[in-house]
């Protein structure tokens, strides 16, 4: 057997009508439910559905992610207490909540266009437009919308005195805005110092956060706020009885203080009462309230110093909002931890998790390629495999090309063989379903499904 040329094995998606496990590309953790965008662009939701927030046309809670009705081409998701928001590819905004739709399916929000990102707080929602302006709707009892009032708004209003906004973080009655110059501005409830304004007063219009500058990212918990600086240090302000600020005390702070023991941080996130830090080495560290195991350290003990989240590495993204949290690995693998009373982790249980467990999202595989079987009967073994596969071609082939593709139809590798009736290759990807396409010099084809354990 002569092997002319080889890279890595390559998988091809067939036109097969079945459900398979596809990784989540984006995740939004609400308080009682969660949303997912699959790698193939499909939407899934799981958890509590008392208000129709899952958008599946029912009021039934779900323990396994279900398909969100009606929507396709969604690029962004955000989950709140009792509602879900979806950003479509055309920059329109859609919402799932029974108060808006009689059939519990997503409906388009009026008066919103050119939106590039959605941020959800307690009951206040913000929309960042492509002109760097921000618009908000919803509850405003403590001035969290920043429009100079405490009146709830059903149509979008613009926070006062803000321009060149690049990011927003919405908490429980307070909001932080990040401007392009690296400064931060805050509005809303300030009773615990979460506004970083040097006091415990509320604001109805945005004012500048003290001390911090050169900020690159922001996050809000229930009653605290985090700031990531350009130098990869993290600063925190607000409520601290459970140690969520990471300053080795349980005393509230009215202005940002540096989180101790945290450097080389690339991303931050907040649960309702805890804080997460993603470091340059792709490890995740956490501190603060831990009643449901949301810190992922295999305990339910509150922490005032950062502890490493156990059992995960290679993390590139964190999603948190309430008392459960998701972590996405570089290969798309999804992990969840924390509160799971309503099945919001999507692991088909209602058991809280005190350390991260892998979450599998069932997504339908699009059927767009017809299976072709013009080559003689082939034998592929072993199947399932640990990676190494052999294929008996049944007859000698002068030239044959082998492609390996993933579930999305993306080519992973391509190999060429000549004058052989048997070929051997290795699938180097993660565990899952792959497809092998074989084509000979007469353009005869055959496609085979392989399961890698």
JOPE-V238635 format. One record per pair of residues at least 24 apart in sequence whose ideal C-beta (glycine too) atoms are under 7 Angstrom apart, sorted by the first residue. I is the first residue (numbers start at 1). J is the second residue. Records with the same first field share a line. If there is no record, write none. Layout:
I=J ; J
This chain:
1=417 ; 420 ; 422
2=418 ; 419
3=417
4=416 ; 417 ; 418
5=416
6=415
7=413 ; 414 ; 415
8=412 ; 413 ; 428
9=404 ; 412 ; 413 ; 425 ; 426 ; 427 ; 428
10=403 ; 404 ; 405 ; 411 ; 412 ; 413 ; 414
11=404 ; 405 ; 406 ; 412 ; 434 ; 435 ; 436
12=403 ; 405 ; 409 ; 435 ; 436 ; 437 ; 447
13=365 ; 369 ; 405 ; 407 ; 408 ; 409 ; 435
14=369 ; 371 ; 435 ; 447 ; 449
15=367 ; 368 ; 369 ; 370 ; 371
16=365 ; 367
17=367
18=365
19=362 ; 364
20=365 ; 407 ; 433
21=360 ; 361 ; 362 ; 432
22=361 ; 363 ; 407
23=332 ; 333 ; 334 ; 361
24=328 ; 334 ; 361
26=77
27=319 ; 326 ; 328 ; 334
28=77 ; 78 ; 79 ; 319
29=79 ; 319 ; 320 ; 321 ; 322 ; 324 ; 325 ; 326
30=79 ; 80 ; 81 ; 321 ; 322
31=81 ; 321 ; 322
32=342 ; 344
33=79 ; 342 ; 344
34=79 ; 344 ; 346
35=77 ; 79 ; 84
36=65 ; 361
37=74 ; 77
38=361 ; 363
39=332 ; 408
40=363 ; 366 ; 408
41=73
42=67 ; 363 ; 364
43=67 ; 68 ; 71 ; 74
44=68 ; 361 ; 363
45=84
46=343 ; 344 ; 346
47=342 ; 343 ; 344
48=342 ; 344
51=82 ; 83 ; 97 ; 98
52=96 ; 97 ; 98 ; 104
53=82 ; 83 ; 84 ; 96 ; 97
54=96
55=84 ; 96 ; 105 ; 106
57=103 ; 104 ; 105
58=104
59=104
61=342 ; 343
62=343
63=343 ; 348 ; 349 ; 350
64=346 ; 348 ; 362
65=346 ; 361 ; 362
68=106
69=105
70=105 ; 106
71=106
76=117 ; 118
78=118 ; 119 ; 120
79=120 ; 321
80=120
81=122 ; 123
85=118 ; 120 ; 125
87=115 ; 118
91=115 ; 116
93=118 ; 127
111=155 ; 156
112=156
119=168 ; 169 ; 170
120=170
121=170 ; 171 ; 172 ; 175
122=172 ; 173
124=170 ; 175
126=168 ; 170 ; 175
127=156
128=165 ; 168
132=163 ; 164 ; 165 ; 166
133=158 ; 165
134=158 ; 159 ; 162 ; 165 ; 168 ; 177
141=173
142=173 ; 188 ; 189 ; 202
143=187 ; 188 ; 202 ; 203 ; 204
144=173 ; 174 ; 175 ; 187 ; 188 ; 189
146=175 ; 187 ; 205 ; 206
148=204 ; 205
149=204
150=204
159=187 ; 206
160=205 ; 206
161=205 ; 206
162=206
167=217 ; 218
169=218 ; 219 ; 220 ; 225
170=220
171=220 ; 221 ; 222 ; 223 ; 225
172=222 ; 223
174=220
176=218 ; 220 ; 225
177=206
178=215 ; 218
182=213 ; 214 ; 215
183=208 ; 213
184=209 ; 212 ; 215 ; 218 ; 227
185=209
192=223 ; 238 ; 239 ; 252
193=237 ; 238 ; 252 ; 253 ; 254
194=223 ; 224 ; 225 ; 237 ; 238 ; 239
196=225 ; 237 ; 255 ; 256
198=254 ; 255
199=254
200=254
209=256
210=255 ; 256
211=255 ; 256
212=256
217=267 ; 268
219=268 ; 269 ; 270
220=270
221=270 ; 271 ; 272 ; 273 ; 274 ; 275
222=272 ; 273
224=270
226=268 ; 270 ; 275
227=256
228=265 ; 268
232=263 ; 264 ; 265 ; 266
233=258 ; 263
234=259 ; 262 ; 265 ; 268 ; 277
235=259
236=275
242=273 ; 288 ; 289 ; 302
243=287 ; 288 ; 302 ; 303 ; 304
244=273 ; 274 ; 275 ; 287 ; 288 ; 289
246=275 ; 287 ; 304 ; 305 ; 306
248=304 ; 305
250=304
261=305 ; 306
262=306
267=318
269=318 ; 319 ; 320
270=320
271=320 ; 321 ; 322 ; 323 ; 325
272=322 ; 323
276=318 ; 320 ; 325
277=306
278=315 ; 318
282=313 ; 314 ; 315 ; 316
283=308 ; 313
284=309 ; 312 ; 315 ; 318 ; 327
285=309
292=323 ; 338 ; 339 ; 352
293=337 ; 338 ; 352 ; 353 ; 354
294=323 ; 324 ; 325 ; 337 ; 338 ; 339
296=337 ; 355 ; 356
298=354 ; 355
299=354
300=354
309=356
310=355
311=355 ; 356
312=356
327=356
331=430
333=358
334=358 ; 359 ; 361
335=359
365=407
369=409
371=447
372=445 ; 446 ; 447
373=446
374=444 ; 445
375=438 ; 440 ; 444 ; 445 ; 446
378=446 ; 448
380=436 ; 448 ; 450
383=450 ; 451
384=451 ; 452 ; 453
385=427 ; 450 ; 452 ; 453
386=453
387=426 ; 427 ; 428 ; 452
388=426
389=425 ; 427 ; 450
390=422 ; 424
391=422 ; 423
392=422
393=421 ; 422 ; 423
395=421
396=420 ; 421
397=421 ; 440
398=441
399=440 ; 441
400=438 ; 440
401=439
402=436 ; 438
403=437
404=434 ; 436
405=435 ; 437
406=434
407=433
427=452
